[in-house]
């Protein structure tokens, strides 16, 4: 099922030119991916993109809020990677870097059940590999425009004045400015007349316990010519996603590789669905993977020069949740 990433890009171009619907996915390192034409049929993978998918599973039961338990890594382990990242920030190698962790979790049901029970605009299930229930769009392409919606900045929604605290937080504001600037630069590589259509709007994300608030922005640009025949080129030119890598991208990726030591694989990659007219894609975050019968939740957060160890550690732990139907 897994293909070379370059083959996925070429197939996206070919099927896009003929306006044939397809489903695609690419890993963070852009080494491998998958591609299926006419994806609204039984496939080795199941997907859901904003109300459209190929799964026959129905939501048949409610799930208790205590279904997910985990053993967080000691803060001392996280601190070693945080320190390496901070040194790179101090040297000017990066201005913003997304640092991730891999946390063992216990789940009382299957990855397929998680795909079924979780409420999210973007879901993907690859049997024996992983399930993803992402709240974050990567890009949308339709009617001659490309739009990106970087998500950066999180707070516990139950805190007093949570929305105001998130909007007024200088660290979060600086982080958001940086990612918006990065995405603007990325879109300028494939589009014209790039602009910020909305800046720092707030979404409420449901979790098993308290909800969280996250800030996003909308950035758009105009595509020229027969962009359908270049859908793969456009997407690959923007990879990996800026919101889960950092800025400047190339130097930051080098720091990530050294700090995290192991490839991310499909975590922080992208997947998407093209219906013959509109392409919608998502960043593969909120992600549980299976390895040798064990399960791991992958989570991360943006690090800047103003980041504090304790705050960042707590943030990545708060992101270990299931947005289940109650």
SULHUCOR-V207868 format. One line per field, one symbol per residue. phi: phi as a letter, one per 30 degrees, with the letter a starting at -180 (. if undefined). psi: psi as a letter, one per 30 degrees, with the letter a starting at -180 (. if undefined). burial: b if it has 16 or more other ideal C-beta (glycine too) atoms within 10 Angstrom, else e. A space follows every 10 residues. Layout:
# SULHUCOR-V207868
phi: ???
psi: ???
burial: ???
This chain:
# SULHUCOR-V207868
phi: .dbdeddded ddddddddid dacbabdddh cbababdhdd aebdbcbbbh jbacdcdcdc adbddcdcba cddedddddd dedddddddd didbcabccc bbcdbcbdbd ddddedddca dbbbbceiba bbbdccdcbb bahibcbbbd cajbadddde hedddddddd ddddddeddd dddedddddb bchdbcdbbh dccccdbdcd dbcbcbbcbb bccciddedb eddddddcdd eddcbkbddd dddddeeddd ibddiddidb babccjbbcb bbddchbccc bhicbbccba adcbdcdced dddddddddd abdddc
psi: eklkeeeeee eeeeeeeghk klklkklefh elalkklifh lklflklkjh fkagkfkljf llklfgfjll jkkkfeeeee eeeeeeeeee fgflfkkjkl ljkklkkgll eeeeeefkjk fkkkkjkfdl kkikfjkdlk kkhglkklik jkjklkffkk heeeeeefje eeeeeeeeee eeeeeeefff llhkljekkh lkkkkkaecl llkkkllkkl lkklaifegg eeeeefffll kefgdakkee eeeeeeeeef fkkfbfkgal llkkgfekkk llkilikklk jhflkkkkll lkklfgkkee eeeeefeffj lkilk.
burial: eeeebeebbe bbbebbeeee bbbbbbbbbb ebbbbbeebe eeeebbbbbe eebbbeeeee eebeeebbeb eebeeeebee bbeebbebbe eebbbbbbbb bbbeeebeee bebbbbbbeb ebbbbbeebb bbbbbbbbbb beeeebbbbb bbbbbbbeee ebeeebbebe bbebbbbbbb bbbbebbeeb beebeeeeeb eeeebbbbee ebbbbbbbbb bebeeebbbb bbebbbebbb bbbbbbbebe bbbebbeebb eeebbbbbbb bbbbeeeebb bbbbbbbbbb eeeebbbbbb bbbbeebeee ebbebbbbbb bbbbee
